[in-house]
Amino acid sequence: MELFLSTDLNSQFLTLLAHYTRLVTTGRVKLVVLSHQALKLNEEGVLKFPSIPSLVTEDAQILSNVFSIAQYLTNISFTEKILIGTDNQTLGQVLQVFEAQRKIQGEELIEAFLKHLESKVFFVTNHVTLADLFLYIHTYDIVSTWNDEQKVGKYVHFFRWFKQVQALPQIAEINKTLGRVDVKPASPFVDISSTSKQKKQK
């Protein structure tokens, strides 16, 4: 089956997921990144994809909702119970991240989950789920610009969670394959107390 992608964040998430579930290495899913010209043809109606990303399944259905595609990929890779969960509560928490991203992006998305991640190792359970992979991809570009003060200050819990996801052996391996550079930890010499004092004095 073929997964048609662009370079947007949803496409990056599905690329990561297709690698994470080993569907690319086993040859079950072929990733097809459409050129700028092909995307334009799709917008003009010459190509018939409802939207990009889209997955053409083994039984010739076209899925274009990012969560539906993700759910299908976890189902055929037998990772659904781990990555989505086995009960409605877990599913609801996973969906919460997808729903939030439809309304807010970037810094706002991070702000929305700051409190939630204060006491969490992973977003929903004690292991990685689709929520973690999705949020990781959708916040990577912002987190990668943070300075040391942001990493150990206001965003300390979010950054701890981010590092936890990034450090998973499989994610680290996929990042290398995709040419994604790991976000570096804060310098151990940052004095957060003096930074906060300086801000108060201003």
N, C-alpha and C positions, 0 to 999 in steps of 0.2 A: 504494500500500500504506500501511497505517497502523501507526504505532509508538505503542503505548499506554504511558503513563508516569505516574509519581507525582513527588514532589519529592525522592526519595531520591538518594543519590550515584550509583548505577548508572544511574538515569534521567538524571541530569545529564551523566554521561559519554556516554551514547548520544545525548543532545541535541547535545552538542558534536561528536560524531563525524558525526552526520547533517548538521550544518552544514558541518563540515570537508570532507566528501566531496562537498559541493554537492548532495546529494540533496534537501534542503529547497528550495533556490532553484530547482532544475530541476523541482520538483513531483513527483518520483518517490516521495518519502516525506512523509506528512502526520503531524505530531506531535500526539498527542491526550493532553493532561495530564488525568488523571481527577480529579474532585473528591473530597473526603473522603467524600461520600455514595456515590459510585460505587465507591470502594475498599472501603467497608463492604459494599456489595451483592456485590462480588466475593468478599469473605471469607465471606459467608453463602451463596455458591453460586448467587445469582440471575444474576450474570454468569459466563461460563464461561471466564475466562482462568486458565491454570494458575498464573500468578503475574504480578506487574507488576514490571519492564517486560516487555511481550510485543510481538512483531512479527507482524502478519498479512501473509504474503508474497503475491506476485502470483498464486501457484498455490494460495492459500487454506490454506497451512500456518500453524501457530502456533509461533513460536520464543520460548522464555522464558528460556533460558540466556544470560546477558549476553555471554559470549564468542561463542556461536553467532550471536547477533544482530549483534554487531560484525563477525564474519567474513562474514556474509551482506551487510552494508552495504558492506564493502570490496570484496567480489566484484562486486556489481552496479554499483559506481562505478569499477571497474577500478583500484583503489588497493591491492589485496591484496598485490601484490609489494613495494610500498613500506612499507605499514603493518604487514604481518605477516611478510614476508620470503619467500625462495624456497628455504630449506633448513630442515631439522629443528632445527638448532642455534639459528637465529634464532627460529623458532617456539617452541622450548622456553624461551628467555629471555623472550619476550613472555608466555607462559603462566605463567611463574614469578611475575609480578606479580599476575595474576588469582588464582592459587592462594594466594599469601600473604595477599591481602586477604580471602579467605574465612575465614581463621583469625585474623588480627589486623587491627586498625584504628587510625586516628589516629596518635598518637605512636609506638606500637609498630611501625607500618608504616614510618614514617620511619626509626626506629632500625635496622630490618632491612636497609635499603638504603644506610645512611650510607657504609659501607666501599666498596660497589660503585660509588657515584657519585663517589668521590674522584678517579678518573682518567678519567671519562667526560664527554663533552659531552652525549650523549643516552644513554638507558638501554641500548640494544642496539647500534646501528650508529652511523654518522656522520650520521644524519638521524632525524627524529621517527618513532616507531612507535606502535602501540596501547598499548604499555607506558608510554610517556611521557604520552600523553593520559589514560590510566586513572589513573596515579599522580598526575598533576597535579590531577585533579578530586578524588581521594580524600584528598589532603593539603592542599588549598587552605584549608579552614576552620582548620586548625592553623597553617599557615605565615602566614596573614593576621593571626594574633595575636602573632607573634614580635616581640620588641623588637630594637633594633640589636645588642645584645651577642650574642643568639642567632644573628642573621643573619651576623655576622662571626666568631663564636666556634665553638662546637661544631658548628653546622649549616652552616658556611660553604660546603662543597662541595654539600650538598643544596640550599642556597638559590641557589647559582650555577646548578645544573641547573634549578631551578624558574624562575628569571628567564629562562633561555635558552628554555624552552618558552613562557612567558608572552609573550616578546618576538617570537615568530614572527608575521609580519604577519597571517596568517590567524587565528591564535588571538586576537590583539589585536582584530581586527575582529569576531570572534564574541563575545568578551567584552563589547564595546560593545553588540552586538545583544541579548545576554542580560541586560544591566544588571549584569554582574559587574565589580567594581572591581579594578583591577590592584593587586597587593601592591607597596608602594613599596620601593625599595632602602634599605639602611642609610645613615645619615648619613655623609658622608665624614669627619666630625670625631670618630668613635668611636675611642677609643684602646683597642684590645683588650688591649694589654700591661698597662695600668693596671687594667683590669677583672679580668684573671686574677690579678694581684698581690693585689687586694683580697680575692678569694675565698680565696687561700692564707692570708692573714692571719687571716681568720675561722676 
